[in-house]
Amino acid sequence: MHPNTASASCHWDGSPRTARPRRPLRVSATSPSRLLRTGQSGRCRQCGHRIDRYQRADQRPVALHPTELDASQIPAFYRWHLSGGIAYPHGDGSAWCRIPHLALCPGRTPTAQTGPYIEALRRQLGVRTRRLIETGQFTPAPPTACEPPADSGRPTRPVVQLLLGRYLADAPLETIRCVAQTRQRHRCPQPVLDPSRPRGAWTLLPASPQRGQLALPATLMAVYDLSRLPYAEQLRWRIQRCPAHAATLGAADLAPAGWQVFDPLLHTAHLHTRLPHTPSGHREEA
């Protein structure tokens, strides 16, 4: 008499054991957005509630409330819809829509009339925020300090010239981080600025507007000029990738690139008229 031992492919009662195959996250080659949704959810630093970040058609990020709302209760200028991973600032004709988190955030003051429906949602989120603070699960972010003047060091948000345009970075040059996904499904920790690659040069250029922008009085501004670098190197900076991931076409992005098209009127606070100090003996040039 031999004991009956359960097979590894079956349960104790003899029923087959089925294992769901792991489905790796991939981005379709025809997708207008290269972002993976798993890396785009976060928490608002003002209220602690969840937000979903999406790219707009101009590749600028927007934070949306994670829940769809009744479009009939939302003013037309607050309605957003998603198509192919891209957020568009208007309704798509359906009965539901998305709404920017700024319209609901209890830690901010709305800039337009919201209506009773949105005000009720704001009060609900305000109660949850107060509960999170009282239980110690959330601490509001302190107010941001004013940006130091240019002569005290490097700009915290420098203006970079590349691909025949000027862009405002969201961080100092040395801390701009690659947005690609690693094999461990984390964001790449490598910086975009690589010592082994050609570098740009700080220079004073006229604060001339780009197409569709209003002109300012003639003045010079500090710009990190990458326009003399090869096209491939400028493109690597524009898509915000380290050299290793710039050569990997299959890797998706876990975060949107932090560039904004520089507008001298909208970004006056980041316009510096003096070149930043560079470390002794160090010369940045292409």
C-alpha positions as CSV (number, residue, x, y, z in Angstrom):
1,M,0.0,0.0,0.0
2,H,1.5,3.3,-1.1
3,P,0.5,6.7,0.4
4,N,-1.1,9.1,-2.0
5,T,0.9,12.3,-2.3
6,A,-0.6,15.4,-3.8
7,S,1.0,16.6,-6.9
8,A,2.5,20.1,-7.0
9,S,0.2,20.9,-9.9
10,C,-2.9,19.9,-7.9
11,H,-4.6,21.0,-4.7
12,W,-5.1,18.5,-1.8
13,D,-8.4,17.4,-3.2
14,G,-6.9,16.6,-6.6
15,S,-8.3,19.7,-8.4
16,P,-5.9,21.3,-10.8
17,R,-3.9,24.2,-9.5
18,T,-4.1,27.2,-11.8
19,A,-1.5,30.0,-11.7
20,R,-2.2,33.3,-13.3
21,P,0.7,34.3,-15.5
22,R,2.3,37.6,-14.7
23,R,1.5,40.3,-17.2
24,P,4.3,42.7,-17.6
25,L,3.4,46.4,-18.1
26,R,4.1,47.5,-21.6
27,V,3.4,50.6,-23.6
28,S,2.0,50.3,-27.1
29,A,4.1,51.8,-29.8
30,T,1.1,53.7,-31.1
31,S,0.2,55.2,-27.7
32,P,0.5,59.0,-27.7
33,S,1.7,58.8,-24.1
34,R,4.8,56.9,-23.0
35,L,3.8,57.0,-19.3
36,L,2.8,53.9,-17.2
37,R,-0.2,54.6,-15.1
38,T,1.3,52.7,-12.1
39,G,3.8,55.5,-11.5
40,Q,1.5,58.4,-11.9
41,S,-0.6,58.2,-8.7
42,G,0.5,60.3,-5.8
43,R,-0.7,62.4,-2.8
44,C,-1.3,66.1,-2.7
45,R,1.2,67.8,-0.5
46,Q,-1.5,70.3,0.6
47,C,-4.3,68.0,1.6
48,G,-3.0,64.5,1.5
49,H,-5.5,63.1,-0.9
50,R,-4.8,60.9,-3.9
51,I,-4.2,62.5,-7.3
52,D,-3.6,61.1,-10.8
53,R,-1.1,62.8,-13.0
54,Y,-1.6,62.9,-16.7
55,Q,0.0,64.5,-19.7
56,R,-1.8,67.2,-21.7
57,A,-1.5,67.5,-25.5
58,D,1.4,70.0,-24.9
59,Q,3.2,67.4,-22.7
60,R,2.6,69.5,-19.6
61,P,1.4,67.5,-16.5
62,V,-2.0,68.0,-14.9
63,A,-3.2,66.5,-11.6
64,L,-6.8,65.2,-11.8
65,H,-9.2,63.9,-9.2
66,P,-9.1,60.1,-9.4
67,T,-12.9,59.7,-9.5
68,E,-15.2,60.5,-12.5
69,L,-17.9,62.9,-11.6
70,D,-21.4,63.7,-13.1
71,A,-20.7,66.1,-16.0
72,S,-24.1,67.8,-15.5
73,Q,-23.0,69.0,-12.1
74,I,-19.6,70.3,-13.2
75,P,-19.1,73.7,-14.9
76,A,-17.9,73.4,-18.5
77,F,-14.5,75.0,-17.8
78,Y,-13.7,72.4,-15.1
79,R,-14.5,69.3,-17.3
80,W,-11.6,67.1,-18.5
81,H,-11.6,63.8,-20.3
82,L,-9.0,61.2,-21.2
83,S,-8.2,59.8,-24.6
84,G,-5.2,57.5,-25.2
85,G,-3.6,58.5,-21.9
86,I,-3.8,62.2,-22.7
87,A,-5.9,64.7,-20.7
88,Y,-7.9,67.2,-22.6
89,P,-9.5,70.3,-20.9
90,H,-13.1,69.9,-22.1
91,G,-15.8,67.3,-22.0
92,D,-16.1,64.4,-24.5
93,G,-19.9,64.5,-24.6
94,S,-20.4,61.6,-22.1
95,A,-22.2,61.8,-18.8
96,W,-19.0,61.6,-16.8
97,C,-15.9,63.8,-16.7
98,R,-12.7,64.3,-14.7
99,I,-11.9,67.4,-12.7
100,P,-8.6,69.0,-11.7
101,H,-7.6,68.4,-8.2
102,L,-7.0,72.1,-7.7
103,A,-10.7,72.7,-7.9
104,L,-11.3,70.3,-5.0
105,C,-8.2,70.7,-2.9
106,P,-9.2,72.0,0.6
107,G,-5.8,73.4,1.1
108,R,-6.1,75.9,-1.8
109,T,-8.5,78.7,-2.5
110,P,-10.5,78.2,-5.8
111,T,-9.9,80.9,-8.4
112,A,-13.4,80.6,-10.0
113,Q,-17.0,79.9,-9.1
114,T,-17.3,76.2,-8.3
115,G,-21.0,75.7,-7.5
116,P,-22.7,73.8,-4.7
117,Y,-21.8,70.3,-6.0
118,I,-18.1,71.0,-6.0
119,E,-18.3,72.9,-2.7
120,A,-19.9,69.8,-1.1
121,L,-17.0,67.7,-2.4
122,R,-14.5,70.2,-1.1
123,R,-16.0,70.0,2.4
124,Q,-15.9,66.3,2.4
125,L,-12.2,66.3,1.4
126,G,-11.6,69.0,4.1
127,V,-13.0,66.8,6.8
128,R,-10.8,63.9,5.7
129,T,-7.8,66.1,5.6
130,R,-8.4,67.3,9.2
131,R,-8.9,63.6,10.3
132,L,-5.6,62.7,8.7
133,I,-3.8,65.5,10.4
134,E,-5.3,64.8,13.8
135,T,-4.4,61.1,13.6
136,G,-0.8,61.9,12.5
137,Q,-1.2,60.3,9.1
138,F,-0.5,63.5,7.1
139,T,1.5,66.7,7.7
140,P,0.8,69.6,5.3
141,A,3.8,70.8,3.3
142,P,5.3,74.1,4.6
143,P,4.9,77.1,2.4
144,T,7.6,77.3,-0.2
145,A,10.3,79.9,0.3
146,C,11.0,82.5,-2.3
147,E,13.7,81.6,-4.8
148,P,17.1,83.0,-4.0
149,P,18.6,85.6,-6.3
150,A,20.8,84.5,-9.1
151,D,24.0,85.9,-7.6
152,S,23.6,83.6,-4.5
153,G,24.2,80.5,-6.6
154,R,22.8,78.5,-9.4
155,P,19.1,78.9,-10.3
156,T,16.8,76.4,-8.7
157,R,14.8,76.3,-12.0
158,P,17.2,77.1,-14.8
159,V,16.2,78.1,-18.4
160,V,17.6,75.7,-20.9
161,Q,17.8,76.2,-24.7
162,L,17.6,73.1,-26.8
163,L,15.9,72.0,-30.1
164,L,15.3,75.6,-31.2
165,G,13.3,76.4,-28.1
166,R,13.6,77.5,-24.5
167,Y,12.4,75.4,-21.6
168,L,12.0,75.9,-17.9
169,A,13.4,73.0,-15.8
170,D,11.6,71.9,-12.6
171,A,14.9,71.3,-10.7
172,P,18.6,72.4,-10.8
173,L,20.5,70.9,-13.6
174,E,22.5,68.5,-11.4
175,T,19.3,67.0,-9.9
176,I,17.3,66.5,-13.1
177,R,16.6,62.8,-12.9
178,C,15.9,60.2,-15.6
179,V,12.2,59.4,-16.0
180,A,12.5,55.9,-17.4
181,Q,11.5,52.7,-15.7
182,T,14.1,50.2,-14.6
183,R,13.8,46.4,-14.7
184,Q,12.8,46.5,-11.1
185,R,9.8,48.7,-12.1
186,H,11.2,51.7,-10.3
187,R,12.2,55.1,-11.6
188,C,15.8,55.3,-12.8
189,P,18.0,57.1,-10.2
190,Q,20.5,58.3,-12.7
191,P,20.8,62.0,-13.6
192,V,20.4,63.4,-17.1
193,L,23.6,65.4,-16.7
194,D,26.4,62.9,-17.5
195,P,30.1,63.9,-17.0
196,S,31.1,61.7,-19.9
197,R,28.8,63.5,-22.4
198,P,29.2,67.0,-24.0
199,R,27.9,69.7,-21.8
200,G,26.2,73.0,-22.5
201,A,27.4,76.4,-21.5
202,W,25.9,79.2,-19.4
203,T,25.5,82.3,-21.5
204,L,23.6,85.6,-21.5
205,L,21.0,85.7,-24.3
206,P,18.3,88.2,-25.1
207,A,15.0,87.5,-23.4
208,S,13.3,87.3,-26.8
209,P,9.9,85.7,-26.9
210,Q,9.1,82.6,-28.9
211,R,6.3,82.2,-31.4
212,G,2.9,83.3,-30.0
213,Q,4.4,85.1,-27.0
214,L,4.4,88.8,-26.2
215,A,7.7,90.8,-26.4
216,L,9.5,92.2,-23.4
217,P,11.9,95.2,-23.1
218,A,15.3,94.3,-24.4
219,T,17.2,92.5,-21.6
220,L,19.7,89.7,-21.2
221,M,19.0,86.5,-19.3
222,A,21.1,83.6,-18.1
223,V,20.4,80.5,-20.3
224,Y,22.0,77.0,-20.2
225,D,22.6,76.6,-23.9
226,L,22.5,73.1,-25.3
227,S,21.9,74.2,-28.9
228,R,25.5,73.4,-30.0
229,L,25.2,69.8,-29.0
230,P,24.3,67.0,-31.5
231,Y,20.7,66.5,-32.2
232,A,20.6,63.2,-30.4
233,E,22.0,64.7,-27.3
234,Q,19.5,67.5,-27.3
235,L,16.7,65.0,-27.8
236,R,18.0,63.0,-24.8
237,W,17.7,66.1,-22.6
238,R,14.2,66.9,-24.0
239,I,12.8,63.4,-23.2
240,Q,14.8,63.5,-19.9
241,R,16.6,60.3,-20.0
242,C,20.1,59.1,-18.9
243,P,22.4,57.9,-21.6
244,A,21.6,54.2,-20.9
245,H,17.9,54.6,-21.2
246,A,18.1,57.0,-24.1
247,A,19.4,54.0,-26.1
248,T,16.7,51.7,-24.9
249,L,13.6,52.3,-27.0
250,G,11.4,49.7,-25.2
251,A,11.7,51.3,-21.7
252,A,8.6,53.2,-20.7
253,D,8.4,56.4,-18.6
254,L,7.4,56.4,-15.0
255,A,7.1,60.2,-14.8
256,P,6.5,63.1,-17.2
257,A,9.5,65.2,-18.3
258,G,9.7,68.2,-16.1
259,W,10.1,70.8,-18.9
260,Q,7.8,73.8,-19.4
261,V,7.9,76.0,-22.5
262,F,9.5,79.2,-21.1
263,D,7.4,82.3,-21.3
264,P,9.1,85.5,-20.2
265,L,5.8,87.0,-19.0
266,L,4.6,83.9,-17.0
267,H,8.0,82.9,-15.7
268,T,9.4,86.3,-14.7
269,A,10.5,85.0,-11.3
270,H,12.9,82.6,-13.0
271,L,14.5,85.2,-15.3
272,H,18.1,85.9,-14.1
273,T,20.2,88.6,-15.6
274,R,23.6,87.3,-14.2
275,L,25.5,84.1,-15.0
276,P,25.5,81.7,-12.1
277,H,28.7,80.9,-10.2
278,T,30.5,77.8,-11.3
279,P,32.9,75.8,-9.1
280,S,36.6,76.8,-9.2
281,G,38.4,75.3,-12.1
282,H,35.2,73.9,-13.7
283,R,34.1,75.2,-17.0
284,E,30.8,74.1,-18.6
285,E,30.8,74.3,-22.3
286,A,29.8,72.2,-25.3
